[in-house]
């Protein structure tokens, strides 16, 4: 199982950590992917931080939500609400996004239940985020999957990234990536 590190701007600020420190932690723990998430609507700041991260990190770099910033990284991750904001029909939304970012960029979406996983199976995505595994302090969580996450993960035809409160000692049989954010600072 690979480490998919979540670089959340709010967590960086709370931990008083620099991007350099975050990337050092990612290297220490053998991360293969970093996702940069900044819930601030200031795209100029997000772009600046993403460019700085790209200079520090030569692995896969994903941006959360900011489709316009995909040229500065390797792909984008979107939640269900973000997709529906683009188009009420998820398939149409993903088709529009894929046309915009191209086939060479990563595209990941969040899923929370069996129905969303089965729908994602027919979509042009590189992976799905599945969760939340447990409650987390970095994002409001509506559904906690707990141990059922691994059972649900086996329904996916895409690689699965376990999201939401995941820690290093969590073990999954049907998950390709453990998405770890604030727990990076604890080990």
Secondary structure as UniProt FT lines:
FT   STRAND          2..8
FT   HELIX           9..15
FT   HELIX           19..28
FT   TURN            29..30
FT   STRAND          31..37
FT   HELIX           43..56
FT   STRAND          60..64
FT   HELIX           67..72
FT   STRAND          75..78
FT   HELIX           80..86
FT   HELIX           90..101
FT   TURN            103..104
FT   STRAND          106..111
FT   HELIX           114..120
FT   TURN            121..122
FT   STRAND          127..131
FT   TURN            146..147
FT   HELIX           148..153
FT   TURN            154..155
FT   STRAND          159..163
FT   TURN            168..169
FT   STRAND          177..180
FT   HELIX           182..186
//
